[in-house]
């Protein structure tokens, strides 16, 4: 079968690889009909999430059709349409039973203390071959598959594999409640769904910060109040728009590959922090291997975290869903402590939120397809990665038709 395979930092290829097989009684084999490229995949290629094993199939978002099930899988049969949650949980350990599927004690073969297991990730997360392929082996299928209602299309369901649940989780982490003012950092597809999630969890006003105009245009379609960090100082403007107080809640949907402002009033402060940012980037991506303007790690790893702490009101709360790898040490703890801030962060427990969000889509409350902007042919998947990596205008969410 064809699959997108990681061969090294800055080196991914569309390869012919063996078809997956049932290895455990609780496995299922799924024929993938839709997959997608995520910002987390770019971390793996840029080197800002280190520890990948050569030969790992990439991708952690997919929907498809069950082809084969192991003898312990009783709730699914061949022919069922399913969405695959990005994080893997066994469904029986104490963490899964409490809804913390991303901290499952059994899914990660490195042991209970290893933490989150997800498809297509570094060795520390499994490693489990990913979903940018024609077929995939799904461990613990009774938990790691969710049936798709007939009224929900594959295009709608693919955004529920990771992106929508992650954004919903981010709003929950930020403790969004009725009437709150909320700042979303990053207007990529997770940020777009964070806007939608904050509004549906009761937010009164939602601000969003980004530096790419097409993303800000999409955010304005949701009536978010937009801030271009290359033209305005996000912290100063958010404070001005909130009467000098700051927002009640912040959702960081950017993470370690943040970009510093290149122009405008915020660029001067970024230049003053340039040496610190450079040290952070060297620490989090020591094996980075840029190729011209490709696979270049973000040049301001702690920028979003600093803007989050500076923009939120005293006694406010921050939810962090942007990826920060082990070893990242750039969070401004002192400022956060002196403002009595609450900070929640983590990997999404996708399986916990998927059924509820499927109902929102099934009943037409939310249409995820509005955020799909690119559908490359399977043979052009590497070129699609490159365009997405360059942060080109219009590349918000790329969906791959795998079969």
C-alpha positions, 0 to 999 in steps of 0.5 A: 500500500502507499503511505507517507513515511518519515525518513528523517528530519526534513525527509518524508516520502510517499512510499510503498509499504506492507499492508498492516495485519491484525497483531492483537485480538483487540485490533482492527484493520481500517481501509482509510477513505479520508486522512489529513495533514495536521500542524503536529505532523509538521512538528515531526518533520521540522524537528520540533517534536524529536524522537521519531523512528525512521520508517514510521508512517505519519498521520493521526487523523482518519476516517474509513471502513472497517475491513477486518477485526480481531476476535476480541472486537465485538461491536464492529464488523467489516463494512462499518464507517468509522472515525479514528480518534488521534490518541489511543486508549484501551478503555479499561484502565482507570485513566480511560474510565475517568475520561483521560484517554490520552493518559491510558496506562496500557496503550503506550508500549513504553509503559504506564509512565510514558504518557500519551500514545498517538498514531504516527508519533515519536518513539516515546508515544509508541511508536504506532504507524499512522493514518496517512496510508491506504490501510491502518491497524487500529489497536484497542478498536472497541475504544479507538473507533467511533461509528459515523452516523449515516447523516455525517459525511466522511468530509465532516467526520475527518475534522472530528478525528483530532481538530474539533475535539482538540479545540473543544478540549482547549476551551474546556481547559481555559474554563470558558463560561457564559459571558467570558471574553476569550483570546485565541492565539493562532487562527489555523484550523485548530484556532478556527475550531477554538473560536467555534468551541468558545462561542458554543461554550458561552463566550461573549467576545472572542478575539483571535491573533495571527499573522496570515490574512486568509486565516484572519478572514476566515475568523471574521466569518465567525465574527471573531475580533481579529488582530494581525500581529504583523500590524498591531501589538496583540497585547496592547490592543487586547488590553485596549479593547477590554478596557485595560483589563485583559481577557478572561480566558486564553486558548493557545492554539500555536505552540512551539512553532510560533513565529515572531512578528516581522513588522509593526509595533510588536516586532521591536519587542520580538527583536529584543527577545531574539537571542532568547528565542534562538536559544529556545529553538536550538534547545527544542529542535537540535536536529532541525534540517531546513531546506531553504524555506522548507521545514524551518522551525518557528523562530519564537518558541515561547512567543504564544505562551508569553502573549497568553500570560500578558494578555489575560486578566488577573486571576484569569485562565489559560488553556494550552493545546498548542504542542510543546515538546518535552524539554521546552522550558520557556514558560513565563512562570513568574509573571503567571504566578504574580497574576494568580493565573490558572494554566491547564494544558495537555493532549486531547482525550479525543474519545471523550468528546467525539460522540458529543461533537458528532451530534453537533455535526449530525444536527447541523449545529456545526459544519466542519467542512467550511474549514477544508481548503485543500484536497490534493491528489494522493500523488501530490501529498508531499507537495501539499506538506510543503505548501502547508509548511510554508504557511502559504495563504489559503492552506488552512486544512488539507484533506487527503482522499486516501482510497 
